[in-house]
Amino acid sequence: MPSNAKGPDISEWNNLGIKTLIDLRSKTELESDLTLNTNEVYSDFTSVKWSSIRSPREVDTKTKLDPERKSRKERHFVSLMDEKKYVLGTISKIEKRKLAKVAALSPGLMSKRVRKKAKSYFLTCINDGGLQMVNDLILVRGKKGIKYVLELMSDVERHPVAFYCTAGKDRTGVITAIILKLIGVGDDEIVDDYSISADVYKEMDDEDAMVGALQQRDLRPEVFLGAPKEVMRETLEGFERWGGIEGYLDWIGFGEEDRGRLKKAISK
């Protein structure tokens, strides 16, 4: 992430000339980031917070937006997934018969033992679903955020654009896959590109911390820390549920004209 830049990295970062940053992390992740507002990196960026239920709003304004938006750098906070979306998404994946069985245990009537059993059941569903289910939830539950990100990237005046999450492989990986598939990059190339992120936590020297965090939540680190090729391949094949990538983009409200603008902006 940009905020991790130090020393020579900051000079290199400034030389990139990035005009738009898109942070895909959740509110919880942002609150735990001690470098979120590193002045050396973000001093000339205006922060804009996106919400699925209201128009984007400026959190802090460094410079006013001119009519052509050519002189202002912006950092957009677009939480694609949060704990609530994961829970609701997981519930939607559970067979109705099994869900009814769990729902019958009214929270007000649950004993500690029954609550523990219900939690264990949901965790089993999450662990069994793994990264493939995570990607599916991002595509479905995060569709409004995905549309917003693509709209930002369709504006050529906002480029160069950089987007990222915590590890740069799940939320970032899905956005990247959508864009690459739309502009005609082959599935094999997209899969190979995704798999480069397999050891990202080792490279960040953060693997032990992430293993501990996942274990605290009773999630299996070996399931969620990698970037297996088969996960992205299944994700790409999953677009056929909508008739292909363009069908998916139509479904989220990113139509043919929008796609044309995105392709043009990406190709410049």
ROLUMRO-513525 format. One record per residue (C-alpha): x, y, z; residue in three letters. Coordinates in steps of 0.5 Angstrom, whole numbers, padded with zeros to 4 digits, always signed. Example, Ala and Ser with C-alpha at 12.3 -4.5 7.8 and 13.67 -1.06 7.14 Angstrom:
<nodes>
+0025-0009+0016ALA/+0027-0002+0014SER/
</nodes>
This chain:
<nodes>
+0000+0000+0000MET/+0002+0007-0001PRO/+0002+0009+0006SER/+0008+0004+0007ASN/+0013+0008+0003ALA/+0019+0010+0007LYS/+0025+0014+0005GLY/+0027+0013-0002PRO/+0020+0009-0004ASP/+0017+0016-0003ILE/+0021+0019-0008SER/+0020+0014-0013GLU/+0012+0014-0011TRP/+0012+0021-0012ASN/+0015+0020-0019ASN/+0010+0016-0021LEU/+0005+0022-0022GLY/-0001+0018-0019ILE/-0008+0022-0019LYS/-0013+0018-0016THR/-0012+0013-0011LEU/-0018+0007-0009ILE/-0017+0004-0003ASP/-0022-0002-0002LEU/-0021-0004+0005ARG/-0026-0004+0010SER/-0028+0001+0016LYS/-0025-0004+0021THR/-0018-0005+0017GLU/-0018+0003+0016LEU/-0018+0004+0023GLU/-0013-0001+0025SER/-0008+0002+0020ASP/-0003+0007+0024LEU/+0000+0010+0017THR/-0007+0011+0014LEU/-0006+0019+0013ASN/+0002+0019+0012THR/+0003+0026+0011ASN/+0009+0025+0006GLU/+0005+0020+0002VAL/-0002+0023+0002TYR/-0001+0031+0003SER/-0004+0033-0003ASP/-0009+0028-0004PHE/-0017+0030-0002THR/-0020+0024+0001SER/-0027+0022-0002VAL/-0031+0017+0002LYS/-0036+0012-0002TRP/-0042+0009+0001SER/-0047+0004-0003SER/-0053+0008+0000ILE/-0051+0016-0001ARG/-0047+0020-0006SER/-0039+0020-0005PRO/-0037+0025+0000ARG/-0031+0029+0001GLU/-0028+0027+0008VAL/-0022+0033+0008ASP/-0021+0037+0002THR/-0014+0040+0000LYS/-0016+0043-0006THR/-0022+0045-0010LYS/-0025+0041-0015LEU/-0024+0045-0022ASP/-0029+0044-0028PRO/-0024+0039-0031GLU/-0021+0036-0025ARG/-0014+0036-0028LYS/-0011+0039-0022SER/-0013+0035-0016ARG/-0011+0029-0013LYS/-0016+0024-0010GLU/-0016+0018-0005ARG/-0023+0014-0006HIS/-0025+0010+0000PHE/-0029+0004-0003VAL/-0030-0001+0002SER/-0032-0007-0003LEU/-0033-0012+0003MET/-0034-0012+0010ASP/-0036-0016+0016GLU/-0044-0015+0015LYS/-0043-0017+0008LYS/-0039-0023+0009TYR/-0044-0026+0014VAL/-0050-0024+0009LEU/-0047-0027+0004GLY/-0045-0033+0007THR/-0052-0034+0010ILE/-0055-0034+0002SER/-0050-0039+0000LYS/-0053-0044+0006ILE/-0058-0049+0004GLU/-0065-0047+0005LYS/-0066-0053+0009ARG/-0060-0052+0014LYS/-0061-0045+0014LEU/-0068-0046+0017ALA/-0065-0051+0022LYS/-0060-0045+0025VAL/-0066-0040+0024ALA/-0070-0044+0028ALA/-0066-0043+0034LEU/-0068-0036+0036SER/-0062-0031+0039PRO/-0067-0030+0045GLY/-0067-0037+0046LEU/-0060-0039+0045MET/-0056-0042+0050SER/-0049-0041+0050LYS/-0048-0048+0048ARG/-0053-0047+0042VAL/-0050-0040+0040ARG/-0043-0044+0040LYS/-0046-0049+0035LYS/-0049-0044+0031ALA/-0042-0040+0030LYS/-0039-0047+0029SER/-0043-0048+0023TYR/-0042-0042+0020PHE/-0035-0042+0020LEU/-0035-0049+0017THR/-0039-0046+0011CYS/-0034-0040+0011ILE/-0028-0045+0011ASN/-0031-0050+0006ASP/-0032-0044+0001GLY/-0025-0041+0002GLY/-0023-0036-0003LEU/-0027-0038-0008GLN/-0033-0036-0004MET/-0030-0030-0002VAL/-0029-0028-0010ASN/-0036-0030-0011ASP/-0039-0025-0005LEU/-0034-0020-0008ILE/-0038-0020-0015LEU/-0045-0020-0012VAL/-0045-0017-0005ARG/-0039-0012-0007GLY/-0043-0010-0014LYS/-0044-0003-0013LYS/-0037-0001-0010GLY/-0034-0005-0017ILE/-0039-0001-0021LYS/-0036+0006-0017TYR/-0029+0004-0018VAL/-0030+0002-0026LEU/-0033+0009-0027GLU/-0027+0012-0023LEU/-0023+0009-0028MET/-0027+0010-0034SER/-0025+0018-0033ASP/-0019+0019-0037VAL/-0017+0025-0033GLU/-0017+0021-0027ARG/-0011+0017-0029HIS/-0006+0015-0027PRO/-0010+0011-0022VAL/-0008+0006-0017ALA/-0012+0001-0013PHE/-0011-0003-0007TYR/-0013-0007-0001CYS/-0009-0011+0004THR/-0006-0016+0001ALA/-0008-0014-0006GLY/-0010-0021-0008LYS/-0018-0022-0007ASP/-0021-0015-0008ARG/-0016-0012-0012THR/-0015-0019-0016GLY/-0023-0019-0017VAL/-0023-0012-0020ILE/-0016-0013-0024THR/-0019-0019-0027ALA/-0026-0016-0029ILE/-0022-0010-0033ILE/-0017-0015-0036LEU/-0022-0020-0038LYS/-0026-0014-0041LEU/-0020-0011-0045ILE/-0019-0018-0048GLY/-0014-0021-0044VAL/-0014-0029-0044GLY/-0016-0033-0038ASP/-0009-0036-0037ASP/-0005-0030-0037GLU/-0010-0027-0032ILE/-0010-0033-0028VAL/-0002-0033-0028ASP/-0002-0026-0026ASP/-0007-0027-0020TYR/-0002-0033-0018SER/+0004-0028-0017ILE/+0000-0026-0010SER/+0001-0033-0007ALA/+0007-0031-0002ASP/+0005-0023-0001VAL/+0004-0024+0006TYR/+0011-0027+0006LYS/+0014-0021+0002GLU/+0010-0016+0007MET/+0014-0020+0013ASP/+0006-0020+0016ASP/+0005-0028+0015GLU/+0005-0030+0022ASP/+0001-0024+0024ALA/-0004-0026+0019MET/-0004-0033+0021VAL/-0005-0031+0028GLY/-0011-0026+0026ALA/-0014-0032+0022LEU/-0014-0037+0028GLN/-0017-0032+0033GLN/-0023-0032+0028ARG/-0023-0040+0027ASP/-0021-0039+0020LEU/-0016-0044+0017ARG/-0010-0040+0014PRO/-0008-0045+0009GLU/-0014-0043+0006VAL/-0014-0036+0006PHE/-0007-0033+0005LEU/-0005-0036-0002GLY/-0007-0035-0009ALA/-0009-0041-0012PRO/-0009-0041-0020LYS/-0016-0046-0019GLU/-0019-0040-0015VAL/-0018-0035-0020MET/-0020-0040-0026ARG/-0026-0042-0023GLU/-0028-0034-0022THR/-0027-0033-0029LEU/-0031-0039-0031GLU/-0037-0036-0026GLY/-0038-0030-0030PHE/-0042-0035-0035GLU/-0047-0034-0030ARG/-0049-0028-0033TRP/-0047-0030-0040GLY/-0040-0027-0040GLY/-0036-0021-0037ILE/-0041-0016-0041GLU/-0047-0020-0038GLY/-0044-0019-0031TYR/-0042-0011-0032LEU/-0049-0010-0035ASP/-0052-0013-0029TRP/-0048-0009-0024ILE/-0051-0003-0028GLY/-0044-0001-0032PHE/-0047-0001-0039GLY/-0044-0001-0046GLU/-0042+0006-0047GLU/-0039+0006-0040ASP/-0035+0000-0042ARG/-0033+0003-0048GLY/-0030+0009-0044ARG/-0026+0005-0039LEU/-0023+0001-0045LYS/-0021+0008-0048LYS/-0018+0010-0041ALA/-0014+0004-0040ILE/-0011+0004-0047SER/-0008+0011-0047LYS/
</nodes>
